[in-house]
Amino acid sequence: MPATATLSSKFQISIPKAVREQQHWEAGQEFVFMPKGKGVLVMPVPERDQLAGIAKGASTEGYRDRSDRY
């Protein structure tokens, strides 16, 4: 059975321990909430060093520069 939580009167949700441990989430970590249909995708905001190389191999053709704008 999936882990569940209840929304409090202060609109807070406690993330179940099993989920926190599986995802290696820690107190103080920042999250982003992205609406998806009738649900919400919750993901941790990545640290800057985790983004290094994310666009490696991306095509630079068709790139719009500021000079292309009005």
N, C-alpha and C positions, 0 to 999 in steps of 0.2 A: 504494500500500500504506500502511495506517495506521502511525503511529509506534508503536514498542513499547519496553518497558523491562523489566528483570528485577529482581525483589525480592531484595535482598541478604540475607546471613545476619544482618544487624542490622536487618532489616525496613525498609530504606530503598529508595526508588525515585528515580532521577534522571529528571526530566522532559526529554524530548527537546528539543533546541534549536529545532527547527522549531515545536513546540507553544508553547514559551515566547515565541518571537518573534511568532507569530501572535496570541497572547492578550495580549501586552505585559506578561508577568509578570516581576517582578524579584526579586533575592535579598532575603531578609528579609520578603517579603510573607507575610501570614498567610492560611491556607486552612481551609475547613470541609469535612469529609468526611460525606456523607449516603448511608447505605445505600439502594440501589434494587434490589430483587430480588436477583439473584446478583452485582450489580456495585456500584460506588460512584461517586457524583457528586462531583467535586472542584471547588469554586468558591472564588474569593478572597473573604475577608471584606470587605465594603464599608466604606469610610471613612464617618464620621458625615456629612460634607457631601454625600456621594453619596446619602444617604437623604432629604435635604430634598425635600419635595413628593411623596413616594412615595404618600401616601394622599389626595392632592388629589382632591376630588370623591367621596370615599367617603361612604356613607350613615351618618348618625349615629343613625338610628332603631333601636330595639331594643338599644341599648347598655346593658350591665350595669355599674353603678357599684358601688363597695364597699358602699354601703348596701343593695344587693340581695342581698348574701351573708349566710350564716348567721352 
